[in-house]
Amino acid sequence: MSDKVDYCVDYYTNTRMDIVELLPRVFNRVLEIGCGSGNTLKLLRSVQPKAKLYGIEISEEMGVIARASADEILVGDIEHVVLGDDYSKFDLILCLDVIEHLINPWALLVKARERLDDSGCLIASIPNVRNYKIIGKLLFGGDWKYNNAGILDRGHLRFFTKKTMLEAFEDAGYEVVTIKMKDLYSGGVSYYLNKITLGLFEELFAVQYLLKVRKKL
């Protein structure tokens, strides 16, 4: 099997067009955790020009760039940064390709819930380690090789399957609104295989999951 990166994305400058269909119809206060250079915040500005946009970014260089697209950017490590009172009551929180990079992602989910309005939602994207390429390399080749990007990104500290991902959100006090599988390299083959097998092997083809959740009240 090839060591080619499973999917490659520029984490800092990528505009996450894939979340558009998950966005609430109206949002007024947005927090993006790990906002990079702010391109996704810029996208949200185009959707809701009057929305108040906040971002938290660990890279000072990217945070400076992101300030052009947001009302306020806080530079710091989300696991340690102290959030002021203004960082609360968000009706939309984005956590895109973030929690797998954290030492304690479960604590972050609780922290985000405390900042979410009761009627708001959180949208997250999380790579799926129960992917056939990862399993195949491990099972048949004994390989667990990290890459510059993808499921085995060198910066990933935690790994999730669909089951453990859902458990993490449930334990943090969320309920799922929508979940979508992202399959970036099978050319649609997985769609037909899932149809034939009634979705039995869906998770093996998923590179990433997009998840929209809300508070469990």
C-alpha positions as CSV (number, residue, x, y, z in Angstrom):
1,M,0.0,0.0,0.0
2,S,1.2,3.5,-0.8
3,D,2.2,5.9,1.9
4,K,0.5,8.7,0.1
5,V,-1.4,11.1,2.4
6,D,-5.0,10.1,2.8
7,Y,-6.3,13.6,2.3
8,C,-4.4,16.8,2.2
9,V,-5.6,20.2,3.3
10,D,-4.0,23.4,4.3
11,Y,-5.4,23.7,7.8
12,Y,-4.6,27.4,8.2
13,T,-5.9,28.8,5.0
14,N,-8.6,26.3,3.9
15,T,-12.1,27.7,3.4
16,R,-14.5,25.1,4.7
17,M,-17.2,25.2,2.0
18,D,-18.3,21.7,3.2
19,I,-20.0,23.1,6.2
20,V,-22.3,25.5,4.3
21,E,-25.2,23.1,4.2
22,L,-25.0,22.5,7.9
23,L,-25.1,26.2,8.9
24,P,-28.2,27.4,10.7
25,R,-30.5,29.7,8.7
26,V,-29.6,32.6,10.9
27,F,-26.6,33.1,13.2
28,N,-25.6,36.3,15.1
29,R,-22.6,35.3,17.2
30,V,-20.0,32.9,16.0
31,L,-16.9,31.4,17.5
32,E,-14.4,29.4,15.4
33,I,-11.9,27.5,17.5
34,G,-8.8,27.1,15.5
35,C,-9.8,29.7,12.9
36,G,-6.4,29.7,11.1
37,S,-6.1,32.7,8.7
38,G,-9.8,33.4,9.0
39,N,-11.0,32.3,5.6
40,T,-13.9,30.3,6.9
41,L,-14.9,33.3,9.0
42,K,-14.8,35.4,5.9
43,L,-17.2,32.9,4.3
44,L,-19.6,33.2,7.2
45,R,-19.4,37.0,6.9
46,S,-20.6,36.7,3.3
47,V,-23.5,34.6,4.5
48,Q,-24.5,36.8,7.4
49,P,-22.9,40.2,7.0
50,K,-24.1,41.5,10.4
51,A,-23.0,38.5,12.4
52,K,-20.4,39.1,15.2
53,L,-17.4,36.8,14.5
54,Y,-14.9,35.6,17.0
55,G,-11.9,33.3,16.5
56,I,-9.4,31.6,18.7
57,E,-6.1,30.6,17.0
58,I,-2.9,29.1,18.4
59,S,-0.6,30.6,15.7
60,E,0.1,34.3,16.3
61,E,1.0,34.7,12.6
62,M,-2.3,33.3,11.4
63,G,-4.2,35.2,14.1
64,V,-2.9,38.5,12.8
65,I,-4.2,37.6,9.3
66,A,-7.5,36.4,10.7
67,R,-8.2,39.8,12.3
68,A,-9.1,41.1,8.9
69,S,-12.1,38.7,8.7
70,A,-13.4,38.8,12.3
71,D,-14.6,41.2,15.0
72,E,-12.2,39.7,17.5
73,I,-9.4,37.2,17.4
74,L,-7.8,35.7,20.6
75,V,-4.4,34.2,20.0
76,G,-3.6,31.3,22.4
77,D,-4.0,27.6,23.1
78,I,-7.7,26.8,23.6
79,E,-6.8,24.2,26.3
80,H,-5.2,26.9,28.4
81,V,-6.5,30.3,27.3
82,V,-8.8,32.2,29.7
83,L,-12.0,33.3,27.9
84,G,-13.7,36.5,29.0
85,D,-17.4,37.1,29.4
86,D,-17.6,38.3,25.9
87,Y,-16.8,34.8,24.7
88,S,-20.2,33.4,25.5
89,K,-23.7,32.9,24.3
90,F,-22.7,32.0,20.8
91,D,-25.4,30.6,18.5
92,L,-22.8,28.9,16.3
93,I,-19.4,27.4,17.3
94,L,-17.1,25.8,14.8
95,C,-14.5,23.2,15.8
96,L,-13.1,22.0,12.5
97,D,-10.2,19.6,12.5
98,V,-9.3,20.7,16.0
99,I,-10.2,18.2,18.8
100,E,-7.9,15.5,17.5
101,H,-5.0,17.9,18.0
102,L,-5.7,18.4,21.7
103,I,-4.4,16.7,24.9
104,N,-7.9,16.7,26.4
105,P,-10.5,17.1,23.6
106,W,-13.3,15.9,26.0
107,A,-12.7,18.9,28.3
108,L,-12.8,21.2,25.2
109,L,-16.2,19.9,24.3
110,V,-17.5,20.7,27.8
111,K,-15.9,24.2,27.6
112,A,-17.5,24.9,24.2
113,R,-20.9,23.8,25.5
114,E,-20.6,26.3,28.4
115,R,-20.2,29.0,25.8
116,L,-23.0,27.9,23.5
117,D,-26.4,29.5,23.6
118,D,-29.2,27.1,24.5
119,S,-30.7,27.4,21.0
120,G,-27.3,27.3,19.3
121,C,-25.3,24.6,17.5
122,L,-21.8,23.4,17.2
123,I,-20.3,22.1,13.9
124,A,-17.2,19.9,14.1
125,S,-15.2,17.8,11.7
126,I,-13.2,14.8,12.9
127,P,-11.1,12.3,11.0
128,N,-12.1,8.7,11.1
129,V,-9.3,6.3,12.2
130,R,-11.5,3.3,11.4
131,N,-10.7,3.8,7.7
132,Y,-9.9,0.8,5.5
133,K,-6.5,2.3,4.4
134,I,-5.4,2.8,8.0
135,I,-6.7,-0.6,9.1
136,G,-5.2,-2.4,6.1
137,K,-1.7,-0.9,6.6
138,L,-1.8,-1.7,10.3
139,L,-3.3,-5.2,9.9
140,F,-1.3,-6.5,6.9
141,G,1.9,-4.3,7.1
142,G,2.2,-3.4,10.7
143,D,2.4,0.2,9.6
144,W,1.2,3.3,11.6
145,K,3.1,6.0,9.7
146,Y,2.4,9.7,10.4
147,N,2.1,12.2,7.5
148,N,2.1,15.9,7.1
149,A,-1.7,15.9,6.8
150,G,-4.6,13.5,6.8
151,I,-5.9,10.9,9.3
152,L,-2.4,10.2,10.6
153,D,-1.3,13.8,10.7
154,R,1.8,14.2,12.8
155,G,-0.1,16.7,15.0
156,H,-2.9,14.4,15.9
157,L,-2.8,13.4,19.6
158,R,-6.2,11.6,19.7
159,F,-8.0,9.3,17.3
160,F,-11.7,8.7,16.9
161,T,-14.0,6.2,15.3
162,K,-17.6,7.1,14.6
163,K,-18.7,5.4,17.8
164,T,-16.1,7.0,20.1
165,M,-16.7,10.4,18.5
166,L,-20.5,10.2,19.2
167,E,-19.8,9.0,22.8
168,A,-17.5,12.0,23.4
169,F,-20.2,14.5,22.3
170,E,-22.9,12.6,24.2
171,D,-20.8,12.5,27.4
172,A,-20.1,16.3,27.0
173,G,-23.9,17.0,27.0
174,Y,-24.7,17.3,23.3
175,E,-27.2,15.6,21.0
176,V,-26.6,15.0,17.3
177,V,-28.6,17.0,14.8
178,T,-26.8,15.9,11.6
179,I,-23.9,13.6,10.8
180,K,-22.3,13.4,7.4
181,M,-19.6,11.1,6.2
182,K,-16.8,12.5,4.0
183,D,-15.3,10.1,1.5
184,L,-12.5,11.9,-0.4
185,Y,-10.7,9.3,-2.3
186,S,-12.9,6.3,-3.4
187,G,-14.4,8.0,-6.4
188,G,-18.0,7.2,-5.4
189,V,-17.4,3.4,-5.2
190,S,-18.2,3.5,-1.5
191,Y,-21.7,4.9,-2.3
192,Y,-22.7,1.9,-4.3
193,L,-21.0,-0.6,-1.9
194,N,-23.0,1.0,1.0
195,K,-26.2,0.6,-1.0
196,I,-25.5,-3.0,-1.7
197,T,-24.4,-3.8,1.9
198,L,-27.1,-1.5,3.5
199,G,-24.4,0.7,4.9
200,L,-22.5,-2.1,6.7
201,F,-19.1,-0.9,5.6
202,E,-19.8,2.9,5.6
203,E,-17.3,3.7,8.3
204,L,-14.5,1.9,6.6
205,F,-14.7,4.4,3.7
206,A,-15.1,7.5,5.8
207,V,-12.1,9.8,5.9
208,Q,-13.8,12.3,8.1
209,Y,-17.2,13.0,9.7
210,L,-19.0,16.3,9.8
211,L,-21.1,16.7,12.8
212,K,-23.7,19.2,13.8
213,V,-24.8,19.0,17.5
214,R,-26.8,21.1,20.0
215,K,-27.0,21.2,23.8
216,K,-28.9,18.4,25.4
217,L,-31.3,20.4,27.7
